[in-house]
Amino acid sequence: MSQDGRRSYVTNYGSGSVSVIDTLTNRTEDQPIRVGKNPRDVAVSPDRRRVYVTNYGSDSVSVIDTLTNRVDRTITVGSTPVGVTVSRDGRWVYVTLSRSGSLPGSLSVIDTATDKVKRTISVGKDPQGVAVAPDGRRVYVDNYGSDSVSVIDTGTDKVERTISVGKAPLGVAVASDGRRVYVTNSYSDSVSVIDTAADKVERTIRVGSGPRGVAVSPDRRWVYVANNYEGSVSVIDTRADKVERTIPVGRGPLEVAVSPDGHRRQLHVSNFVSDSVSVIPFQETQDASARDPAGPGRTGSTALHLERHPLLRPSASPVTAGQERGPGS
């Protein structure tokens, strides 16, 4: 989701494209933008001029010019890129490279001044999600195959610490004050809460089945978790550190995005199996379950039908979220 909350970008894994949703009308804009093969994640630059898309099947990152809604360059990275995020100053783009088997994963650091990979940092096995601390000093990478989170010092571009979490972590999000990091553990049906001052898991919260994407509200009061196996979103009250309510959405939800404070105050959830995005007002996440999905593209509806297998991730806003695995994971 863009920093002003006006647009939400959704990668369509099965059709090699990106859909753009106007959050004022809850309609898709024009035709989807064609990118590389099997696009996985998306991140928006702070100035909203660029959108970065990881292409899992093309070993590349597509750079979209938001003025023309066209790809104006393609950056070659390492094997099987998955997660992507942009630093708050827009200078650096971080891309996780999952690779496969017993090979270690890595994180590519792209210099946006040159659009070239500056450095590649070894992390754990099969890294997926990536998030940057608000002050830009740390990057957090969840390692699906190592049951851990790598903490990278951006001053040295080295892993300074590795934190053990639950089984098969897939999503990571940093609170807007940088004090907490939330990690979804897809095989443990839980969320690990990391205290960034101590670099330790201070609490583990049970959620729904197969948690994937995670996002934190701008005021840090709520954490939203997409439960892939049961078609729902868990809403965590951070004051009590427990699930306050569970909201039904479409089938196979993978990612969740929250709009920045002061805009439409919506929650967007990408439903991989339903080929749709559920749109939920913040009030409904706190007061009631979402309504049944309405028709495609209707203003005020709770489901926008898109191309094959949509994935969604907010970026370059006060909230960051993690990344999903593709089919068969």
C-alpha positions as CSV (number, residue, x, y, z in Angstrom):
1,M,0.0,0.0,0.0
2,S,1.4,3.4,-0.9
3,Q,2.4,5.9,1.9
4,D,-0.6,8.1,1.3
5,G,-2.9,5.1,1.4
6,R,-4.5,6.0,-2.0
7,R,-3.3,2.9,-3.8
8,S,-2.9,-0.8,-2.9
9,Y,-0.6,-2.9,-5.1
10,V,-1.3,-6.7,-5.5
11,T,0.9,-9.2,-7.2
12,N,-0.9,-11.9,-9.2
13,Y,1.4,-14.9,-8.9
14,G,-0.4,-17.0,-11.5
15,S,-0.5,-14.4,-14.3
16,G,2.7,-12.5,-13.9
17,S,1.1,-9.1,-13.2
18,V,0.4,-6.5,-10.6
19,S,-3.1,-5.1,-10.0
20,V,-3.6,-1.5,-8.7
21,I,-6.5,-0.8,-6.4
22,D,-7.8,2.7,-5.9
23,T,-8.7,2.7,-2.2
24,L,-11.1,5.6,-2.5
25,T,-13.4,3.7,-4.9
26,N,-12.3,0.1,-4.1
27,R,-11.9,-0.5,-7.8
28,T,-8.9,-1.8,-9.8
29,E,-7.2,0.8,-12.0
30,D,-6.9,0.1,-15.8
31,Q,-5.3,-3.2,-16.8
32,P,-2.9,-5.2,-14.6
33,I,0.7,-4.3,-15.1
34,R,2.8,-7.1,-16.7
35,V,5.9,-8.0,-14.8
36,G,8.2,-11.1,-14.5
37,K,7.3,-14.7,-13.9
38,N,5.5,-15.6,-10.6
39,P,5.7,-12.2,-8.9
40,R,5.7,-12.7,-5.1
41,D,6.1,-9.4,-3.2
42,V,5.7,-5.7,-3.7
43,A,7.1,-2.6,-2.0
44,V,6.5,1.1,-2.6
45,S,9.1,3.8,-2.4
46,P,8.5,6.6,0.2
47,D,8.0,9.2,-2.6
48,R,5.5,6.9,-4.2
49,R,7.2,7.1,-7.6
50,R,8.4,3.5,-7.8
51,V,7.0,0.1,-7.0
52,Y,9.4,-2.8,-6.6
53,V,8.2,-6.3,-7.4
54,T,10.1,-9.6,-6.8
55,N,9.7,-12.1,-9.6
56,Y,10.2,-15.6,-8.1
57,G,10.4,-17.4,-11.4
58,S,12.6,-14.8,-13.2
59,D,15.2,-14.2,-10.6
60,S,14.6,-10.5,-10.9
61,V,13.0,-7.3,-9.5
62,S,10.6,-5.3,-11.7
63,V,10.7,-1.5,-11.1
64,I,7.3,0.1,-11.9
65,D,7.0,3.9,-12.7
66,T,3.8,4.9,-10.9
67,L,3.2,7.8,-13.2
68,T,2.9,5.6,-16.2
69,N,2.1,2.3,-14.5
70,R,4.7,0.6,-16.6
71,V,7.9,-1.4,-15.9
72,D,10.8,1.0,-16.7
73,R,13.6,-1.3,-15.7
74,T,14.3,-4.8,-14.5
75,I,17.1,-5.6,-11.9
76,T,18.7,-9.0,-11.9
77,V,19.1,-10.5,-8.4
78,G,20.0,-14.0,-7.1
79,S,18.0,-17.2,-7.2
80,T,14.3,-17.2,-6.3
81,P,13.6,-13.7,-4.8
82,V,10.7,-13.6,-2.4
83,G,10.3,-10.7,0.0
84,V,11.1,-7.0,-0.6
85,T,11.0,-3.8,1.4
86,V,12.4,-0.3,1.0
87,S,14.2,1.8,3.6
88,R,12.4,4.9,4.8
89,D,14.8,7.2,3.0
90,G,14.2,5.3,-0.2
91,R,18.0,4.7,-0.7
92,W,18.0,0.9,-0.2
93,V,15.8,-2.0,-1.3
94,Y,16.1,-5.3,0.5
95,V,15.3,-8.6,-1.3
96,T,15.2,-12.1,0.3
97,L,16.6,-14.9,-1.9
98,S,15.1,-18.2,-0.7
99,R,17.1,-20.6,-2.9
100,S,16.3,-24.2,-2.2
101,G,17.3,-27.5,-0.4
102,S,20.2,-27.2,2.0
103,L,21.6,-24.1,0.4
104,P,21.7,-21.0,2.7
105,G,19.5,-18.1,1.8
106,S,20.6,-14.5,1.4
107,L,19.5,-10.9,1.3
108,S,20.3,-8.7,-1.6
109,V,20.8,-5.0,-1.0
110,I,19.9,-2.8,-4.0
111,D,21.2,0.8,-4.2
112,T,18.3,2.8,-5.7
113,A,20.8,5.5,-7.0
114,T,22.3,2.9,-9.4
115,D,19.6,0.2,-9.5
116,K,22.3,-2.4,-8.9
117,V,22.9,-4.9,-6.2
118,K,25.4,-3.4,-3.8
119,R,25.8,-6.4,-1.5
120,T,24.5,-9.9,-0.8
121,I,24.3,-11.0,2.8
122,S,24.0,-14.7,3.9
123,V,21.2,-15.4,6.3
124,G,19.3,-18.6,7.3
125,K,17.7,-21.3,5.2
126,D,14.8,-20.3,2.9
127,P,14.3,-16.7,4.0
128,Q,10.9,-15.3,3.2
129,G,9.7,-12.0,4.8
130,V,11.8,-8.9,5.4
131,A,11.1,-5.7,7.3
132,V,13.1,-2.6,8.2
133,A,13.1,-0.9,11.5
134,P,11.7,2.7,11.5
135,D,15.1,4.2,12.2
136,G,16.6,2.2,9.3
137,R,19.4,0.7,11.5
138,R,18.2,-2.9,11.4
139,V,16.6,-5.3,8.9
140,Y,14.7,-8.3,10.1
141,V,14.5,-11.5,7.9
142,D,12.5,-14.6,8.8
143,N,14.1,-17.9,7.8
144,Y,11.4,-20.5,7.0
145,G,13.9,-23.3,6.9
146,S,15.8,-22.4,10.1
147,D,13.0,-21.4,12.4
148,S,14.7,-18.2,13.1
149,V,14.9,-14.4,12.4
150,S,18.2,-12.8,11.2
151,V,18.9,-9.3,12.6
152,I,21.1,-7.3,10.2
153,D,23.0,-4.2,11.1
154,T,22.6,-1.9,8.1
155,G,25.7,0.1,9.1
156,T,27.9,-3.0,8.5
157,D,25.5,-5.1,6.4
158,K,26.2,-8.1,8.6
159,V,24.0,-10.4,10.7
160,E,24.5,-9.3,14.3
161,R,22.2,-11.8,15.9
162,T,19.9,-14.7,15.1
163,I,16.7,-15.2,17.1
164,S,14.9,-18.6,17.4
165,V,11.2,-18.4,16.8
166,G,8.4,-21.0,16.1
167,K,8.2,-23.5,13.3
168,A,8.4,-22.3,9.6
169,P,8.2,-18.5,10.0
170,L,6.7,-16.7,7.0
171,G,5.7,-13.2,7.9
172,V,7.5,-10.4,9.8
173,A,6.3,-6.9,10.8
174,V,7.9,-4.1,12.9
175,A,5.8,-1.8,15.0
176,S,5.9,1.9,14.1
177,D,8.0,2.7,17.3
178,G,10.4,-0.1,16.5
179,R,10.1,-1.7,19.9
180,R,8.4,-4.9,18.8
181,V,8.7,-7.3,15.9
182,Y,5.9,-9.7,15.1
183,V,6.7,-13.0,13.3
184,T,4.1,-15.5,12.1
185,N,5.0,-19.2,12.6
186,S,3.1,-21.2,9.9
187,Y,3.5,-24.6,11.4
188,S,3.1,-23.6,15.0
189,D,-0.1,-21.6,14.5
190,S,1.4,-18.8,16.5
191,V,3.0,-15.3,16.5
192,S,6.3,-14.7,18.1
193,V,6.7,-11.2,19.7
194,I,10.3,-10.0,19.8
195,D,11.5,-7.3,22.1
196,T,14.0,-5.4,20.0
197,A,15.8,-3.9,23.0
198,A,16.7,-7.4,24.3
199,D,16.5,-9.2,20.9
200,K,14.5,-12.0,22.5
201,V,11.0,-13.5,22.1
202,E,9.1,-12.1,25.0
203,R,5.8,-13.7,24.2
204,T,4.1,-16.2,21.9
205,I,0.5,-15.7,20.9
206,R,-1.7,-18.5,19.5
207,V,-3.6,-17.6,16.4
208,G,-5.5,-19.4,13.6
209,S,-4.3,-22.3,11.4
210,G,-1.4,-21.6,9.0
211,P,-0.6,-18.0,9.8
212,R,1.1,-16.1,7.0
213,G,1.0,-12.4,6.5
214,V,1.1,-9.9,9.4
215,A,0.6,-6.2,9.8
216,V,0.5,-3.7,12.7
217,S,-1.9,-0.8,12.9
218,P,-0.3,2.7,12.8
219,D,-1.2,3.3,16.5
220,R,0.3,-0.1,17.4
221,R,-2.9,-1.1,19.1
222,W,-3.8,-4.0,16.8
223,V,-1.9,-6.7,14.9
224,Y,-3.6,-8.5,12.0
225,V,-2.7,-12.0,11.0
226,A,-3.9,-13.8,7.8
227,N,-4.7,-17.5,8.6
228,N,-4.2,-19.3,5.4
229,Y,-5.7,-22.7,6.2
230,E,-9.0,-21.5,7.8
231,G,-9.8,-18.4,5.7
232,S,-9.7,-15.8,8.4
233,V,-7.8,-12.9,10.0
234,S,-6.9,-12.9,13.7
235,V,-7.0,-9.5,15.4
236,I,-4.6,-9.3,18.3
237,D,-5.0,-6.7,21.0
238,T,-1.5,-5.6,21.8
239,R,-2.4,-4.4,25.2
240,A,-3.4,-7.9,26.3
241,D,-1.3,-9.8,23.7
242,K,-4.2,-12.1,22.9
243,V,-6.6,-12.6,19.9
244,E,-9.6,-10.2,20.4
245,R,-11.6,-11.6,17.5
246,T,-11.4,-13.6,14.3
247,I,-12.8,-12.3,11.0
248,P,-13.7,-14.6,8.1
249,V,-12.4,-13.6,4.7
250,G,-11.9,-15.4,1.4
251,R,-10.2,-18.8,0.8
252,G,-6.5,-19.1,1.3
253,P,-5.6,-15.6,2.7
254,L,-1.9,-15.0,2.5
255,E,-1.2,-11.3,3.1
256,V,-2.7,-8.4,5.0
257,A,-2.1,-4.7,4.6
258,V,-3.3,-1.7,6.7
259,S,-3.8,1.8,5.3
260,P,-1.8,4.6,6.9
261,D,-3.4,6.7,9.6
262,G,-5.7,9.5,8.4
263,H,-6.9,7.9,5.2
264,R,-9.6,5.3,4.5
265,R,-8.5,3.2,7.5
266,Q,-9.0,-0.1,5.7
267,L,-7.6,-3.5,6.0
268,H,-6.8,-5.3,2.7
269,V,-6.4,-9.1,2.7
270,S,-5.3,-11.1,-0.4
271,N,-7.0,-14.4,-0.9
272,F,-4.8,-16.7,-2.9
273,V,-7.4,-19.4,-3.6
274,S,-10.4,-17.1,-4.1
275,D,-8.5,-14.8,-6.5
276,S,-9.7,-11.8,-4.5
277,V,-8.9,-9.1,-2.0
278,S,-11.1,-8.6,1.0
279,V,-11.6,-5.0,2.1
280,I,-12.5,-4.5,5.7
281,P,-13.0,-1.1,7.5
282,F,-11.0,-0.8,10.7
283,Q,-14.2,-0.5,12.7
284,E,-15.2,-4.0,11.6
285,T,-11.9,-5.4,12.8
286,Q,-12.8,-4.1,16.3
287,D,-16.5,-4.3,16.5
288,A,-17.8,-7.0,14.2
289,S,-17.0,-9.6,11.5
290,A,-16.6,-8.6,7.9
291,R,-19.7,-8.7,5.7
292,D,-20.1,-11.5,3.1
293,P,-18.1,-10.7,-0.1
294,A,-20.0,-8.5,-2.5
295,G,-19.5,-8.3,-6.3
296,P,-16.3,-7.4,-8.0
297,G,-15.2,-3.8,-7.9
298,R,-18.2,-2.3,-6.1
299,T,-17.7,0.7,-3.9
300,G,-17.9,-0.4,-0.3
301,S,-17.7,-4.1,-1.2
302,T,-15.6,-6.5,0.8
303,A,-14.2,-8.5,-2.0
304,L,-12.4,-7.4,-5.2
305,H,-11.9,-10.1,-7.7
306,L,-8.5,-10.1,-9.5
307,E,-6.3,-12.2,-11.7
308,R,-4.9,-15.6,-10.7
309,H,-3.6,-16.0,-7.2
310,P,-3.2,-12.5,-5.8
311,L,-0.6,-11.7,-3.2
312,L,-0.5,-8.4,-1.3
313,R,1.9,-6.6,1.0
314,P,2.0,-3.1,2.4
315,S,5.3,-1.2,2.3
316,A,6.8,2.3,2.7
317,S,4.1,3.2,5.2
318,P,4.2,3.4,9.0
319,V,3.5,-0.4,8.9
320,T,5.5,-3.2,7.4
321,A,4.5,-6.8,6.9
322,G,5.9,-10.1,5.9
323,Q,5.8,-12.4,2.9
324,E,4.1,-15.6,2.0
325,R,5.3,-18.8,0.3
326,G,3.8,-19.8,-3.0
327,P,1.8,-22.8,-4.0
328,G,2.8,-26.2,-2.7
329,S,4.6,-24.8,0.4
